Amino acid sequence: PPAAPPPPRHKSSMIAPASSPSAPPPGFPRLPLLGSLPWFSNLSLPDGSSVQSLDEQHESWAEGTRRHGPVWRVGIPGLGKGISGDLTLCADPREFVKVLQAEGKYPYGAIQLQWPFIVWATKHGRTVGKLFTRSEDWRHIRHGMQKSILPPAAAAGYAAIIGTTGREVVLNAPLWDDAGSFMSRASFDLFAGLALGRRIRASDPRPGASLPEDERFCVDTIEALDLLPDVIQDLPSIAMSSLGLESPMMKRYFRAVSGALDYAEAQVREMLARLDAAEPLSTAEEASYLASTVRTQRAAAAAGAADALTDDEIVASVSVALVASVDTTSSIATWVLAHLAREPEVQQRLREEVAAALQQHAGSLAAVIEEELPYLKAVVRETHRLTPALVISSVKEVDADIDLAGHRIPAGSLVALENHSLQMSEALVEQPRAFRPERWLAGAVAERKGTPAELIDHPLLSAPFSAGARKCPGSRVATLEVRALIAGLVHNWRIGLVDERQATVPYRCQTTIAPTMPRLRYEPLTEESRAVAEGLPPRGGGGVCAP
């Protein structure tokens, strides 16, 4: 399987409590400004190899848990808290529930770690900055923006547009040399479709397929997301920002994020103007997240609701959703594709499940992704277990002293859920390095009930969308998007590696963890995909199309 980290060697450290009740957590030494980087940045593993911790996070966070147990501390400037970047890791989801219970009225979320964006939004007086605070402003906007997207019924309402857009974008996969770039652009297409009700066709690289301003938006957003984690942990940027100055890296980030948000806000304001002018909207626009949010909030305002969102707040919430839409969705889908390309039997079983569902639903991809196909769901879940898009899936600040596995965690501490090491434990998972979606089918889950292994079924380990009041508001539509991409791809193409000798898939750590994809071979299986393949030279224009 691609890029699977070694399982933790000290099995008991996953679940054993501390030997001394209320003792501070163990961990790496921490220094002012440097944090734990002298000890943590380059870790030696028991097998003699070493990892660059911030670049190889599947391995490094698990190694910290192996060394120190289920609760431990590290210092990472820019990521953690205070002058040494203090961060407490918790690898037991049962213990992390205590963290969620102590997060307070205005909870902390990983979004607060994005200090460069907060600096940019504050400097430019952007309303979107309120979403990055811990305040009544955040609660007010968050409550309003999630009404039309987070509840299950609201998310399901976008299945039709996701399915329709998905059928189109999956045909573009062989046009790209890099499957990761395709997935990023496809994610843009899917979310723009449901958010605005229009196609931007970012996943079609052919000349004239997308408008120049749409292409610029994609480029700016991807650049901003690529730069953000580097700026967050860049010591010169941290130091210069504290003095009100901008490092060269910060300036590049600010230019990219300004371009992306300016475009997104212009798109939202244009539709608001059309709604104000009572101009007719297309069917897709009428069904969009933006139109739904506007209707809901304006109805609330007309009824005298004090918490109705203003137009500026609607613009801010929809715009930031557009910019954030690509990251986690594309990383999850790319990892799934990496596994399927290396596991032809899994891919074929999934293809048969999708084909049967499409036949049952008269070819409707929308109906298929709403159905929660068991094997498709298991493939995505196994991908998250083995190669998660985020190893640190939730970060919280506790508002009261708490005890985690016998360790005293004082109020004000940052605590992160480390979700990977437990799911790679040989004590809980049979052959943890193997890609086996069958682990997540109903029968296997039932067999684990009442055994220590049922811990891997804990809800906090199931997906990379955080938890609590700061859970990603678009998590349910992101799940539908991943299903649409994967179901559509395996239905239209038989996908394999061009070089079958490649043993591993390396990855890169940005705002999420994404694989550096090998070149893929696409064999067309449907009338639509054969039409695409016939228009490509044997090795030209992107992925190889087999006859």
N, C-alpha and C positions, 0 to 999 in steps of 0.2 A: 504493500500500500504506500501511497505517496507521503514522504516526509514524516513518517510516524516516529515520535520520540520514544526513547527507551522507557519502559515502565519503571516506576519508583522501586528502589531496591529494598527500602525499609518498610515492609508492608504495614506494620503496626502504627507507624507514624501517621497514617492516613486518618485513623479514628481514635487513637489513644489519647486520653486527657493528660494534662501536665501532671508531673509527679508532686509538685509543690503547689497547693491551692493558692490562688490569687497572686502567683508570681508573675512578674512582667514577662512578656513573650521573649523567647530567644531570638537570635537573628544575626545579621551582619553588623559590624561596627559602623558608626555613622559619624561623619565629620562635617563641620560647617562648610557650606558651599559645595563640597565634593560628595557629600552623602556617603553612600556605601560603594561608590564607583571603583575605588582602588581594590576592593575585594570582590565585588559582584559583577563588574563589567566583563571579566574574562574568567569563566568558571571551568575548573577541571572536573571531569566526570569520572566515576569509578572505573570505567572501561579504558581510561587513559586518554580519551579524547577531550577536547575543550570546546566551549561555546562562547560566542559573543552575546552576552545576556540580552541586550536591547535589540539585537538583530535576530536572535534565535529563541524566540519566546516560548515556543512549544517545549523546548528543552530546559530553558533557564529557570522559569518559575517552578517547574516540577522538581528541579534539582534543589531549589531553596526549600521546598517542602520536604524532600527526602532528607536533607541535612538537619532541619530544625523542627520538623513535626507539623501538625495541622494548623498551627497559629504561629506566625513569625514576623519579624520586622526587617525592613530594609530602608535605606535612604536613597531616593532618586530625585535630585533637584529638578524642579519644573513639573514633576509628576506628583510627588508627595507634598507634605506640608512643612512649612517652616524653613529655616535657613539650611537644614540638612535634608530636606525632602522626605520627612518621615512617613512611612506607609506600613500598615499592618496587613498581612495576608492571612486569609482564612480559607482553608481547603476543605472544610466540612460544611455542607449546605445546611445541616441541622443547626449548627452553631450560628451560621450567618443569619438565620431567621431572627435571632436576638438583635442583630445589627439593624435589620429592617424595623423592628419594633421600637428601636431607640432613635429613629432618624428625625423625629420632631415634625412640627407643622409645616415648615418650609425646608424640605429635605435637600440634602446634598446629592448631586449626581455627577457622573463622569463628565458631563458637559462643563462643570466648573473647572475641570483641568485644562480646558482650552483657553488659557489666559491670553494668548495672542489675539484671538477673536474678540474677547471681552475688551481688550485694549483698543482694538480697531473700532468696535461699535461705540465705545464711550467717546473716543476722540471725534467721531463723526456724528454723534448724537442720534444714532439709529435706534428706532423702537425695538428692533429685533434683539438688542442687547438685554432687554428686560427678561427674555426667556433664559438668560444665562445667570440670573440672580437667584438669591434665596430670599424672596420677599412676597408681599401681597401682589405686586405686579406680575411676578412669575405665576403665582397660583391663578390669578384672574385670566391671563392669556392662555395658560395651559388648559384650564378647565373649558374654555370656549373652543379652542382649536381641536381638542380630542373628541368632542361630541359627534362630529361627522366622520370619524375615521377609526377610533379605537374600539368602540363596542362591536361585538361580533356581527350583529345585524348590519351595522353601518359598513364594516369592512366587506362583508359579503356582497353588499350592493355594488361594489366596484369589480366584481368578478367578470361581468360581461365585457367591460372595456379592457380589462387585463387580458382576458382570453382572446379577444379580437386583435389587440395589439401584439400579443404573444405569437399568434399564428403567423403574423407578418415578419416579426423580427428574427425568429429562429431560422428563417430561410437565408439570412445574411451571414450566418456563422462562417461558412467557408470563404467568404470574401476577406477574411482577416487572417494574417499570419499569426497573430497573438490572440488566443482565445480569451485571455484576461481583458484585453482592450475591448473585444467584442462584448463581453459580459458587462463591462462598465457602461458602454454605450447603450446596450439593450436595456439596462436598468433605468437609464435616463428616459428612454422611449416609453417604458411601461409606466413610470411614475408621472411623467408629463402628461401621458394620456389620461390617467385617472384624476390628476390634480387640475388640469386645465381643459381636458376634453379635446386636445389636439395632438397631432403627430409632429414630432420634431425630426424623426427619421435619422437620429444620430448613429444608429447601428448600420446604416447603409453608406459605405464609403465611396460609392460611385459618384462621379462629378455631377453636381446639381441636385443630388438627392435631398440634401438639407440646406436650409437657408444659412448664409454666412454668419448671421448673428446667433443662430442656434448652435452652430459649430463652435463659435467663439465661447459661448456659455459653457459648453462641455469641456473645452480646453482649459478655461479659467478654473472651473470647479475641480477638475482632476488635479491641476497644478496646486491649487490651494490645499486640497486634501493630502497631496503628497508632501507638501512643505510643512504642514501643521505639526506633525510629531517631531520633526527636526527642530523647529523653532521652539517648541515647548521645552525641549531638553538641551538647548544650545546655551551654554554658560555665558558667552558674550551677549546673546540676545536678552537673557534674564537680567544680567547686570546693567546693560544699557537701558532696558525698559524701566528699571527701578529709578533711573535718573531722568526719565521722560524722553529718552533718545531711541532711535530706531537703528538696529543693525542692518547690514545689507540683506541678510536673509529675511528679516522682518519686512523690509520694504518690498521684497519680491512677493511675500505672502500677502501683504496688504493690497498690492496691485491686483493680484489674482482674485482675492475675496471680494474686492470692490467691483471688479468686472462681473463676477458671478452674481452677486446680490443685486447690482444695478439692473442686470438683465431680468432676473427673477421678479424684482419689484415692478419693472416696467410691464411684464406680461400680466401680472395680477392687476395692476392699475388699469390696463387697457380693458380687461374684461369687466372690471367694476364700472368703468365709464359706459361700456355697452349695456350693462344691466341698468344703470341709471337712466340711459336714454331709451330704455325699453326696446332695444334692438333685438331681433330674433336671434336665438342661439341654436346651434346644431343640436341634434339629439345627444351626442357625446358631451358637448359643453353643458347641456342641461343636467346631465348625470354626474358631472365632475365634482370633485371635493370642494373646489372653490365655490361653485354655484350653490352647493348644499350648505356650506358654511355661511355664505352671505344670506341665504334664505333664513337659516336658523337664527342667526344673530340679529338680523333686521326684524324678524318677527318678535324676538325677545325684546328688542328696543321699543317696538311699537306697543308692546304690552306693558311697557314701563319697567322692565327688568333692569336693575341697577348694574348687573354684571355683564350686560351685552357688550360684545367687542365693538370697538370703533373700526372705521375703515382702515386706519393706520395699523391697528393691531391685527386685523385680518391680513393685510399686506405682509406684515412681518411674519406671521405664523405660517402662511402658505409659502412665502419666499424661502424661509429657512428650511422648510420641508423639501422644497425642490432641490436645494443645494445638498442637503443631507441624504437624499434618496438613493444615491448610487452606491454608497460605500459598503454597508454590511450586506445588502442584497447581492451585489456582484461578487463579493468575496465568498459568500456561502455557495452561490451557484457555480463559481469557478472551481472551488474545491470538490463539489459534487461531480462536475465534469471530469476533473483530474482522476477521480477514483473510477468512474464509469469507463473512461478510456483504457484503463489498465485492468478492468474486470469485465471481460466480455460476457461471461455467464450472468453476472448481476445485471448488466445492461440489457441482455436479452429478456430476462425475467421481468424487468421493469417495462420493457417495450411491450411485452404481451399483456401486462396488466393495463397499460395505457390504451392499447389497441382495443381491448375488450370494453373498457369504459367509454371510449369514443364511439364504438359501435352501438353501445347501449343508449348513448345520448345524442345520436344522430350527428356525430362529428363535432359536437360543441366542446371546445377546450374549456370554456367558462364553466360548464357543468362538471367537467372532470376535476378541475382544481378545487371546486367547492366540495367535492365528495369526500376528500381526505382518503385517497387510495392508500391502503395499508402498506404496500411495499414501497411506494414512493415516499411516504412519510418515514418509513424505516430507513431508507437510503439517506435521506436528509439528516435524520437523527444520528445515524452511524457516522456520517461525515463530521458532524459537530463533535462527537465523542473523540474521534481519532485525530482530526485536523481542524480545530475550532477557528473560526474567524476572529474570535477574541478569547484569549486565555483569562484575562481579567474582565469579566462580563458585568460586574457591578461594583461601584465605588461609592461609599457612604461615609458621612461624618456622624459619629454618634453624639447625641446631645446629653447623654447621661453616662455615668460609669457603668460598665457592663463586665461580665465574666464570659470569656470564650475558652472553652475546653480547659478551664482551671486557670486561665491567665487573666490578669487584671488589665482592662482596657479603659483608660481614663476618658472622661468626656472631652470632646473636641478632637479625638483621634480620627484619622482617615483609615477606614477598613475596606479592603477589596476582597471580593470572592474570586479565588483561584480555582477554576472549574476543571482543570485538565488532569492533574496528577491522580486524583481519585479515580477518574474514568480510565486511567491507564494502569491501575493497580492489579497485579496478578492475583491478589487476594479476593478481588471482587469481579474481575472480568477474565473469562477464559480466552487465552490467546489474544491479549489486548492489542498486539500489533497487527492483527489480521482485520481486514475490512469485511465484516459480516453483518449485513443489515438484518438478518434473521433474529438477531438479539432483541430487536424492538418490536417483533410481531407479538400479537396478544398472548399466544401460548407461552413464549419465552418469558414475557413479563409476569404472567401468572405463576410460573414455576419459581420465580425469584421471591415471591411474596413470603414474608416470614423468615427470610434468610438474610445474612449480612449483605448479600449482593443486591438486595432491593434498594440499597442506598443510591445506586446509579440511576434509579428512576425518579429521584427527587426532582420536583418541578424546577428548582433553581439551576439544575444542570442541563435542562432540556434545550436551551436556545441562548444566543448571545445578545438578547435584547434588554438586559438589566431587569430590575424588579422594583416593586413598590410604586410610589407616586411619581417617580422619575422614569418609569419604564418607557421605552421608545413608543411614542403614540402611533407610529406607523408599523408596528411589529406585525400586526395581523395582515395588512396588505402586503408587506414584504414577504411573508410566508406564501401568500397567493402568487406573488410574482416569481418566487423561486420555483414553485410547482409548475407554473406556466412555462418558464424557460426550460426546465428539465424535461417535462412531459413532451413539450413541443419538439425539443431537440431529438430525443430518442425515437419519437414517432417518425420524424422526417429523415433522420440520418443514422447510419451505423457508424459509430465513432471509435477510432483507434489511434494508436501512436504511430507516427511515421517511423520513428526509431524505437522499435520494441525492446532494444537492449538497455534503454535508460532505466536505471535501477530506482532512482528517487526523483522526487519533484522538489526542488528548492523553493523557498518562499521568501517574501520580503515583508517587513513590518512597517506599516504606515499607520493610518488611523485604525485600520484593521490588519489582520494577517492574511495575505493573499498569495497563492502559489505563482511562481514564475513558470508559466505553462510551456511544456514541450510542444512541438508542432504536431498538429492533429490531422488525421485522415478522415474524410467524410464520404461515406458511400450513400448516395441518394436512395430513398426507399419509397417515396411517394411521387405522384405526378408533379406536384409543385416543386419538390426538391430536385427532381430530375431536370426540370426546366432551368433551374438555377445552374446545375452542374453542366448542362450542355452549353451554357454561355461562357464557361471558363476554360482557358487553356489547361492542359494537364497539370502544370505546376505553377500557373500564373494566378495573380490576383488574390492570393491568400492561401487558405487551407487546401490541401490536396484533395481533389475529388476522385475517388476510385470509380472505375467503370461499373 
